[in-house]
Amino acid sequence: MVVPDIDPLLLSELAVGAVALYALVTGAQRAIDALLGLARRYDVPEVLIGLTVVAIGTSLPELSAHVTASAGIVSGALDYRTTSAVVLGGNMGSSTTQQFLLFAILLLGFGRIELSNRLLTDTFVPMIVGLVLTLALSWDGTVSRIDGAILLVGFGVYLGFGYLRRQGIPAQGAPSTNVARDSTVAVSMLGLVLLSASILLAVIQDVVAGVLLGGSMVGVLTLGIAASFPELSTVLDGIRRKTPIIAVGTLIGSNIVNPLIGFGLGGVISTYHVPVSVVVWDLPFKIVAAVGLLLYVRYKDGILTRHVGVTLIGLYFVYIVGRMLLFPGQ
């Protein structure tokens, strides 16, 4: 049997990428914990904690990748088209993993979840509106600075809507007992997240040049899946504590944060080239599935069971396989 030669340089880059990926996810989780403690220490309203620290915090891996990618594009250190494809693919891969796979894990672990009409209005509807807005602004193949600003304003509107409705995601954990320590941890971990994202993007750009898959697909399968680990911990904690609504709010909240802030920040800083796969497959797939799930939940009077979880797992693999077959080079 002939063993194919493997480029030692590629192996070393993959090892560096794996370490950077681990540091990215771990640093994000530590930063979230420190920020939650500080917010509780200073009596920040639960609704604001849920809408900002939790929702944005669990999306730190994706958002840090967008910031470092855009900075690299502006400085010329990273290729515009490849880097755009990687971070947008990672964004779509992460939010789709949460929308289907992690939601399915929650349903399978908990068994039966009842969602109120208020929760559906305050989470599912803004998610669908945000995805439709992102698709409309990305349809021409670019996210301009004006597009990015519109998306960020859209997230601001969502924040105002959520605050007025007093519908937040309750924070977990006790207040900070050492402000100096937790502040230092938060700042240092945020710095680690940005550094790790920068290293990871550079590695992925080199790997993309040596594989058959395109940058967007590589982003879906690497950054997209790994960046969902903070939400996975929330899902497992929700199952353990028997508080599934918190996990639902986090998963849907991240699906609002990722497109609006991720695409928005990148658009404002550097603009993006949007691969065809994002506007023809990723966003339409997510929108149709979200609308279908919303209609189903309404029809079932807010009740979701394990059978829906099995269906969501099937849809996740349809999404991945369909993307690989239809857009392998993007």
Contacts in CASP RR format, 6 or more apart in sequence:
PFRMAT RR
TARGET T0000
AUTHOR 0000-0000-0000
METHOD contacts of the structure
MODEL  1
MVVPDIDPLLLSELAVGAVALYALVTGAQRAIDALLGLARRYDVPEVLIG
LTVVAIGTSLPELSAHVTASAGIVSGALDYRTTSAVVLGGNMGSSTTQQF
LLFAILLLGFGRIELSNRLLTDTFVPMIVGLVLTLALSWDGTVSRIDGAI
LLVGFGVYLGFGYLRRQGIPAQGAPSTNVARDSTVAVSMLGLVLLSASIL
LAVIQDVVAGVLLGGSMVGVLTLGIAASFPELSTVLDGIRRKTPIIAVGT
LIGSNIVNPLIGFGLGGVISTYHVPVSVVVWDLPFKIVAAVGLLLYVRYK
DGILTRHVGVTLIGLYFVYIVGRMLLFPGQ
10 207 0 8 1.000
10 210 0 8 1.000
13 203 0 8 1.000
13 206 0 8 1.000
13 207 0 8 1.000
14 203 0 8 1.000
14 207 0 8 1.000
16 199 0 8 1.000
16 203 0 8 1.000
17 199 0 8 1.000
17 200 0 8 1.000
17 203 0 8 1.000
17 204 0 8 1.000
20 196 0 8 1.000
20 197 0 8 1.000
20 199 0 8 1.000
20 200 0 8 1.000
20 203 0 8 1.000
21 196 0 8 1.000
21 200 0 8 1.000
21 222 0 8 1.000
21 223 0 8 1.000
21 226 0 8 1.000
23 192 0 8 1.000
23 193 0 8 1.000
23 195 0 8 1.000
23 196 0 8 1.000
24 61 0 8 1.000
24 64 0 8 1.000
24 65 0 8 1.000
24 193 0 8 1.000
24 196 0 8 1.000
24 197 0 8 1.000
24 200 0 8 1.000
24 226 0 8 1.000
24 227 0 8 1.000
25 61 0 8 1.000
25 226 0 8 1.000
25 227 0 8 1.000
25 229 0 8 1.000
25 230 0 8 1.000
27 189 0 8 1.000
27 192 0 8 1.000
27 193 0 8 1.000
27 196 0 8 1.000
28 57 0 8 1.000
28 58 0 8 1.000
28 60 0 8 1.000
28 61 0 8 1.000
28 64 0 8 1.000
28 189 0 8 1.000
28 193 0 8 1.000
28 230 0 8 1.000
29 229 0 8 1.000
29 230 0 8 1.000
29 233 0 8 1.000
30 185 0 8 1.000
30 189 0 8 1.000
31 57 0 8 1.000
31 60 0 8 1.000
31 185 0 8 1.000
31 186 0 8 1.000
31 189 0 8 1.000
31 190 0 8 1.000
31 193 0 8 1.000
32 53 0 8 1.000
32 54 0 8 1.000
32 57 0 8 1.000
32 58 0 8 1.000
32 60 0 8 1.000
32 230 0 8 1.000
34 176 0 8 1.000
34 182 0 8 1.000
34 183 0 8 1.000
34 185 0 8 1.000
34 186 0 8 1.000
34 189 0 8 1.000
35 53 0 8 1.000
35 57 0 8 1.000
35 186 0 8 1.000
36 49 0 8 1.000
36 53 0 8 1.000
36 54 0 8 1.000
36 171 0 8 1.000
36 172 0 8 1.000
36 173 0 8 1.000
37 173 0 8 1.000
37 174 0 8 1.000
37 175 0 8 1.000
37 176 0 8 1.000
37 182 0 8 1.000
38 176 0 8 1.000
38 179 0 8 1.000
38 182 0 8 1.000
38 183 0 8 1.000
38 186 0 8 1.000
39 48 0 8 1.000
39 49 0 8 1.000
39 53 0 8 1.000
39 171 0 8 1.000
40 49 0 8 1.000
40 171 0 8 1.000
40 173 0 8 1.000
40 174 0 8 1.000
40 175 0 8 1.000
40 176 0 8 1.000
41 175 0 8 1.000
41 176 0 8 1.000
41 177 0 8 1.000
41 179 0 8 1.000
41 182 0 8 1.000
44 53 0 8 1.000
46 168 0 8 1.000
46 170 0 8 1.000
46 171 0 8 1.000
47 162 0 8 1.000
47 163 0 8 1.000
47 166 0 8 1.000
47 167 0 8 1.000
47 168 0 8 1.000
48 163 0 8 1.000
49 168 0 8 1.000
49 169 0 8 1.000
49 170 0 8 1.000
49 171 0 8 1.000
50 168 0 8 1.000
50 169 0 8 1.000
50 170 0 8 1.000
50 171 0 8 1.000
51 159 0 8 1.000
51 162 0 8 1.000
51 163 0 8 1.000
51 168 0 8 1.000
51 169 0 8 1.000
52 159 0 8 1.000
53 171 0 8 1.000
54 169 0 8 1.000
54 171 0 8 1.000
54 250 0 8 1.000
55 169 0 8 1.000
55 250 0 8 1.000
55 253 0 8 1.000
55 254 0 8 1.000
55 256 0 8 1.000
55 257 0 8 1.000
56 63 0 8 1.000
56 257 0 8 1.000
56 261 0 8 1.000
57 230 0 8 1.000
58 230 0 8 1.000
58 231 0 8 1.000
58 234 0 8 1.000
58 250 0 8 1.000
58 254 0 8 1.000
59 94 0 8 1.000
59 227 0 8 1.000
59 230 0 8 1.000
59 254 0 8 1.000
59 257 0 8 1.000
59 258 0 8 1.000
59 261 0 8 1.000
60 190 0 8 1.000
60 193 0 8 1.000
60 230 0 8 1.000
61 94 0 8 1.000
61 193 0 8 1.000
61 197 0 8 1.000
61 223 0 8 1.000
61 226 0 8 1.000
61 227 0 8 1.000
61 229 0 8 1.000
61 230 0 8 1.000
62 90 0 8 1.000
62 91 0 8 1.000
62 94 0 8 1.000
62 223 0 8 1.000
62 224 0 8 1.000
62 227 0 8 1.000
62 258 0 8 1.000
62 262 0 8 1.000
63 257 0 8 1.000
63 261 0 8 1.000
63 262 0 8 1.000
63 265 0 8 1.000
64 190 0 8 1.000
64 193 0 8 1.000
64 194 0 8 1.000
64 196 0 8 1.000
64 197 0 8 1.000
65 87 0 8 1.000
65 90 0 8 1.000
65 197 0 8 1.000
65 200 0 8 1.000
65 201 0 8 1.000
65 223 0 8 1.000
65 227 0 8 1.000
66 87 0 8 1.000
66 91 0 8 1.000
66 261 0 8 1.000
66 262 0 8 1.000
66 263 0 8 1.000
66 265 0 8 1.000
66 266 0 8 1.000
67 194 0 8 1.000
67 197 0 8 1.000
67 265 0 8 1.000
67 266 0 8 1.000
67 269 0 8 1.000
68 194 0 8 1.000
68 197 0 8 1.000
68 198 0 8 1.000
68 201 0 8 1.000
69 78 0 8 1.000
69 83 0 8 1.000
69 84 0 8 1.000
69 86 0 8 1.000
69 87 0 8 1.000
69 197 0 8 1.000
69 201 0 8 1.000
69 266 0 8 1.000
69 270 0 8 1.000
70 265 0 8 1.000
70 266 0 8 1.000
70 267 0 8 1.000
70 269 0 8 1.000
70 270 0 8 1.000
71 198 0 8 1.000
71 269 0 8 1.000
71 270 0 8 1.000
72 78 0 8 1.000
72 83 0 8 1.000
72 198 0 8 1.000
72 201 0 8 1.000
72 270 0 8 1.000
73 79 0 8 1.000
73 80 0 8 1.000
73 83 0 8 1.000
73 84 0 8 1.000
73 269 0 8 1.000
73 270 0 8 1.000
74 269 0 8 1.000
74 270 0 8 1.000
77 202 0 8 1.000
78 201 0 8 1.000
78 202 0 8 1.000
78 205 0 8 1.000
79 205 0 8 1.000
80 270 0 8 1.000
80 273 0 8 1.000
81 273 0 8 1.000
82 205 0 8 1.000
82 208 0 8 1.000
82 215 0 8 1.000
83 201 0 8 1.000
83 205 0 8 1.000
84 272 0 8 1.000
84 273 0 8 1.000
84 274 0 8 1.000
84 275 0 8 1.000
85 214 0 8 1.000
85 215 0 8 1.000
85 216 0 8 1.000
85 219 0 8 1.000
85 273 0 8 1.000
85 275 0 8 1.000
85 330 0 8 1.000
86 201 0 8 1.000
86 204 0 8 1.000
86 205 0 8 1.000
86 208 0 8 1.000
86 215 0 8 1.000
86 216 0 8 1.000
86 218 0 8 1.000
86 219 0 8 1.000
86 223 0 8 1.000
87 201 0 8 1.000
87 219 0 8 1.000
87 223 0 8 1.000
87 266 0 8 1.000
87 272 0 8 1.000
88 216 0 8 1.000
88 263 0 8 1.000
88 272 0 8 1.000
88 274 0 8 1.000
88 275 0 8 1.000
88 278 0 8 1.000
89 215 0 8 1.000
89 216 0 8 1.000
89 217 0 8 1.000
89 219 0 8 1.000
89 220 0 8 1.000
89 223 0 8 1.000
89 224 0 8 1.000
89 275 0 8 1.000
89 278 0 8 1.000
89 282 0 8 1.000
90 216 0 8 1.000
90 219 0 8 1.000
90 220 0 8 1.000
90 222 0 8 1.000
90 223 0 8 1.000
90 224 0 8 1.000
90 227 0 8 1.000
91 224 0 8 1.000
91 258 0 8 1.000
91 259 0 8 1.000
91 262 0 8 1.000
91 263 0 8 1.000
92 216 0 8 1.000
92 220 0 8 1.000
92 224 0 8 1.000
92 278 0 8 1.000
92 282 0 8 1.000
92 283 0 8 1.000
92 286 0 8 1.000
93 219 0 8 1.000
93 220 0 8 1.000
93 223 0 8 1.000
93 224 0 8 1.000
93 225 0 8 1.000
93 282 0 8 1.000
94 223 0 8 1.000
94 224 0 8 1.000
94 225 0 8 1.000
94 227 0 8 1.000
94 228 0 8 1.000
94 254 0 8 1.000
94 258 0 8 1.000
95 254 0 8 1.000
95 255 0 8 1.000
95 258 0 8 1.000
95 259 0 8 1.000
95 286 0 8 1.000
96 220 0 8 1.000
96 282 0 8 1.000
96 285 0 8 1.000
96 286 0 8 1.000
96 316 0 8 1.000
96 319 0 8 1.000
97 224 0 8 1.000
97 225 0 8 1.000
97 228 0 8 1.000
97 316 0 8 1.000
98 228 0 8 1.000
98 231 0 8 1.000
98 251 0 8 1.000
98 254 0 8 1.000
98 255 0 8 1.000
99 251 0 8 1.000
99 255 0 8 1.000
99 286 0 8 1.000
99 289 0 8 1.000
99 290 0 8 1.000
100 289 0 8 1.000
100 312 0 8 1.000
100 313 0 8 1.000
100 314 0 8 1.000
100 315 0 8 1.000
100 316 0 8 1.000
100 319 0 8 1.000
101 228 0 8 1.000
101 312 0 8 1.000
101 313 0 8 1.000
101 316 0 8 1.000
102 228 0 8 1.000
102 231 0 8 1.000
102 232 0 8 1.000
102 235 0 8 1.000
102 251 0 8 1.000
103 248 0 8 1.000
103 251 0 8 1.000
103 309 0 8 1.000
103 312 0 8 1.000
104 308 0 8 1.000
104 309 0 8 1.000
104 310 0 8 1.000
104 312 0 8 1.000
104 313 0 8 1.000
104 316 0 8 1.000
105 232 0 8 1.000
105 235 0 8 1.000
105 236 0 8 1.000
106 113 0 8 1.000
106 235 0 8 1.000
106 238 0 8 1.000
106 239 0 8 1.000
106 244 0 8 1.000
106 247 0 8 1.000
106 248 0 8 1.000
106 251 0 8 1.000
107 113 0 8 1.000
107 304 0 8 1.000
107 305 0 8 1.000
107 306 0 8 1.000
107 308 0 8 1.000
107 309 0 8 1.000
107 312 0 8 1.000
108 306 0 8 1.000
108 309 0 8 1.000
108 310 0 8 1.000
109 239 0 8 1.000
109 306 0 8 1.000
110 238 0 8 1.000
110 239 0 8 1.000
110 242 0 8 1.000
110 244 0 8 1.000
111 305 0 8 1.000
111 306 0 8 1.000
112 303 0 8 1.000
112 304 0 8 1.000
112 305 0 8 1.000
112 306 0 8 1.000
113 244 0 8 1.000
113 245 0 8 1.000
113 248 0 8 1.000
113 303 0 8 1.000
113 304 0 8 1.000
114 302 0 8 1.000
114 303 0 8 1.000
114 304 0 8 1.000
115 245 0 8 1.000
115 248 0 8 1.000
115 297 0 8 1.000
115 302 0 8 1.000
115 303 0 8 1.000
115 304 0 8 1.000
116 302 0 8 1.000
117 302 0 8 1.000
118 165 0 8 1.000
118 167 0 8 1.000
119 167 0 8 1.000
119 245 0 8 1.000
119 248 0 8 1.000
119 249 0 8 1.000
120 294 0 8 1.000
120 297 0 8 1.000
120 298 0 8 1.000
120 302 0 8 1.000
122 161 0 8 1.000
122 162 0 8 1.000
122 165 0 8 1.000
122 167 0 8 1.000
122 168 0 8 1.000
123 167 0 8 1.000
123 248 0 8 1.000
123 249 0 8 1.000
123 252 0 8 1.000
123 253 0 8 1.000
123 256 0 8 1.000
124 252 0 8 1.000
124 290 0 8 1.000
124 293 0 8 1.000
124 294 0 8 1.000
124 297 0 8 1.000
125 294 0 8 1.000
126 158 0 8 1.000
126 161 0 8 1.000
126 256 0 8 1.000
127 252 0 8 1.000
127 253 0 8 1.000
127 255 0 8 1.000
127 256 0 8 1.000
127 290 0 8 1.000
128 287 0 8 1.000
128 290 0 8 1.000
128 291 0 8 1.000
128 294 0 8 1.000
130 154 0 8 1.000
130 158 0 8 1.000
130 256 0 8 1.000
130 259 0 8 1.000
130 260 0 8 1.000
131 255 0 8 1.000
131 259 0 8 1.000
131 283 0 8 1.000
131 286 0 8 1.000
131 287 0 8 1.000
131 290 0 8 1.000
132 287 0 8 1.000
133 150 0 8 1.000
133 151 0 8 1.000
133 154 0 8 1.000
133 260 0 8 1.000
134 151 0 8 1.000
134 259 0 8 1.000
134 260 0 8 1.000
134 263 0 8 1.000
134 283 0 8 1.000
135 279 0 8 1.000
135 283 0 8 1.000
135 284 0 8 1.000
135 287 0 8 1.000
137 143 0 8 1.000
137 147 0 8 1.000
137 148 0 8 1.000
137 150 0 8 1.000
137 151 0 8 1.000
137 263 0 8 1.000
138 147 0 8 1.000
138 263 0 8 1.000
138 274 0 8 1.000
138 278 0 8 1.000
138 279 0 8 1.000
138 283 0 8 1.000
139 279 0 8 1.000
141 273 0 8 1.000
141 274 0 8 1.000
141 276 0 8 1.000
141 279 0 8 1.000
142 271 0 8 1.000
142 272 0 8 1.000
142 273 0 8 1.000
142 274 0 8 1.000
143 151 0 8 1.000
143 263 0 8 1.000
143 264 0 8 1.000
143 266 0 8 1.000
143 267 0 8 1.000
143 271 0 8 1.000
143 272 0 8 1.000
143 274 0 8 1.000
144 267 0 8 1.000
144 271 0 8 1.000
145 267 0 8 1.000
145 268 0 8 1.000
145 271 0 8 1.000
147 263 0 8 1.000
147 264 0 8 1.000
147 267 0 8 1.000
148 263 0 8 1.000
148 264 0 8 1.000
148 265 0 8 1.000
148 266 0 8 1.000
148 267 0 8 1.000
148 268 0 8 1.000
149 264 0 8 1.000
149 268 0 8 1.000
151 259 0 8 1.000
151 260 0 8 1.000
151 261 0 8 1.000
151 262 0 8 1.000
151 263 0 8 1.000
151 264 0 8 1.000
151 267 0 8 1.000
152 260 0 8 1.000
152 261 0 8 1.000
152 264 0 8 1.000
152 265 0 8 1.000
152 268 0 8 1.000
154 260 0 8 1.000
155 256 0 8 1.000
155 257 0 8 1.000
155 260 0 8 1.000
155 261 0 8 1.000
158 256 0 8 1.000
158 260 0 8 1.000
162 168 0 8 1.000
168 249 0 8 1.000
169 246 0 8 1.000
169 249 0 8 1.000
169 250 0 8 1.000
169 253 0 8 1.000
170 246 0 8 1.000
172 237 0 8 1.000
172 246 0 8 1.000
176 182 0 8 1.000
200 223 0 8 1.000
204 215 0 8 1.000
204 218 0 8 1.000
204 219 0 8 1.000
204 222 0 8 1.000
204 223 0 8 1.000
207 218 0 8 1.000
208 214 0 8 1.000
208 215 0 8 1.000
208 218 0 8 1.000
211 218 0 8 1.000
212 328 0 8 1.000
212 329 0 8 1.000
213 221 0 8 1.000
213 324 0 8 1.000
213 328 0 8 1.000
213 329 0 8 1.000
214 328 0 8 1.000
214 329 0 8 1.000
214 330 0 8 1.000
215 329 0 8 1.000
215 330 0 8 1.000
216 275 0 8 1.000
216 277 0 8 1.000
216 278 0 8 1.000
216 327 0 8 1.000
216 329 0 8 1.000
216 330 0 8 1.000
217 277 0 8 1.000
217 323 0 8 1.000
217 324 0 8 1.000
217 327 0 8 1.000
217 328 0 8 1.000
217 329 0 8 1.000
217 330 0 8 1.000
220 320 0 8 1.000
220 323 0 8 1.000
221 320 0 8 1.000
231 250 0 8 1.000
231 251 0 8 1.000
231 254 0 8 1.000
234 246 0 8 1.000
234 247 0 8 1.000
234 250 0 8 1.000
234 251 0 8 1.000
235 247 0 8 1.000
235 250 0 8 1.000
235 251 0 8 1.000
237 243 0 8 1.000
237 247 0 8 1.000
238 244 0 8 1.000
238 246 0 8 1.000
238 247 0 8 1.000
239 247 0 8 1.000
255 286 0 8 1.000
255 290 0 8 1.000
259 283 0 8 1.000
263 272 0 8 1.000
266 272 0 8 1.000
275 327 0 8 1.000
275 330 0 8 1.000
276 327 0 8 1.000
276 330 0 8 1.000
277 323 0 8 1.000
277 326 0 8 1.000
277 327 0 8 1.000
277 330 0 8 1.000
280 327 0 8 1.000
281 322 0 8 1.000
281 323 0 8 1.000
281 326 0 8 1.000
281 327 0 8 1.000
282 323 0 8 1.000
285 319 0 8 1.000
289 315 0 8 1.000
293 308 0 8 1.000
296 308 0 8 1.000
297 303 0 8 1.000
297 304 0 8 1.000
END
